[in-house]
Amino acid sequence: MAMLQKTVNGDFDTILRRVTECVLNGSMSATLEDQCDYRTGVARCSVRVFERYSYLGGNRVSMNVTLFQSGNGPVELCAITSGGSQALFFKVNTLGEESFLATLEELF
């Protein structure tokens, strides 16, 4: 598992669109598996789950991206990848997870 946490300044909808485009355009096998959006009072939260095939690991890797904003404050971004390990009891060969996450690290 690999994780990226960032505080991003800017428009919530623009950041969400940039994240989605960046992930989907970053790999020909990347797909948006599901999504949900919440808004209550002045707070917003969007969750996106992406998946792609990892050539390095020979398996599929998922990435959950959550954006949160309260009022006009900065947007908090948390991206977590999972599923890149091939071992039964220990996590080995997590290069696919790290590579998937790197697509977002370059955006911010």
TAJOMO-V691078 format. One record per residue. RES is the residue in one letter. SS is DSSP state (h for helix, s for strand, l for the rest). PHI is phi in degrees with one decimal (NA if undefined). Layout:
RES,SS,PHI ; RES,SS,PHI
This chain:
M,l,NA ; A,s,-129.5 ; M,s,-137.4 ; L,s,-128.9 ; Q,s,-124.3 ; K,s,-142.7 ; T,s,-104.0 ; V,s,-122.0 ; N,l,-92.9 ; G,l,143.0 ; D,l,-73.6 ; F,h,-54.5 ; D,h,-64.4 ; T,h,-66.8 ; I,h,-62.7 ; L,h,-60.8 ; R,h,-64.7 ; R,h,-63.6 ; V,h,-61.8 ; T,h,-61.4 ; E,h,-63.9 ; C,h,-60.7 ; V,h,-68.0 ; L,h,-68.6 ; N,h,-86.0 ; G,l,-81.7 ; S,l,-156.0 ; M,l,-70.2 ; S,l,-101.6 ; A,l,-72.2 ; T,s,-135.2 ; L,s,-90.9 ; E,s,-81.0 ; D,s,-166.2 ; Q,s,-157.9 ; C,s,-152.1 ; D,s,-133.7 ; Y,s,-128.0 ; R,s,-146.2 ; T,s,-144.4 ; G,l,57.6 ; V,l,-104.2 ; A,s,-102.0 ; R,s,-131.3 ; C,s,-145.9 ; S,s,-127.9 ; V,s,-123.4 ; R,s,-128.1 ; V,s,-118.9 ; F,s,-109.7 ; E,s,-144.1 ; R,s,-153.4 ; Y,s,-84.3 ; S,s,-102.3 ; Y,l,-65.1 ; L,l,-64.3 ; G,l,-96.6 ; G,l,69.4 ; N,s,-151.0 ; R,s,-96.2 ; V,s,-125.1 ; S,s,-111.8 ; M,s,-137.5 ; N,s,-99.3 ; V,s,-118.7 ; T,s,-119.0 ; L,s,-115.1 ; F,s,-137.2 ; Q,s,-142.9 ; S,s,-112.4 ; G,l,61.4 ; N,l,-98.2 ; G,l,-70.4 ; P,l,-66.9 ; V,s,-92.7 ; E,s,-93.4 ; L,s,-116.1 ; C,s,-134.3 ; A,s,-121.7 ; I,s,-130.3 ; T,s,-102.3 ; S,s,-157.4 ; G,l,97.0 ; G,l,-87.6 ; S,l,-86.6 ; Q,l,-108.4 ; A,l,-82.8 ; L,l,-81.0 ; F,l,-112.5 ; F,l,-125.0 ; K,l,-83.7 ; V,l,-129.1 ; N,l,56.8 ; T,l,-95.5 ; L,h,-60.0 ; G,h,-63.0 ; E,h,-65.2 ; E,h,-65.1 ; S,h,-66.1 ; F,h,-63.1 ; L,h,-65.7 ; A,h,-61.7 ; T,h,-62.2 ; L,h,-81.2 ; E,h,-59.7 ; E,l,-71.5 ; L,l,-71.8 ; F,l,-114.9
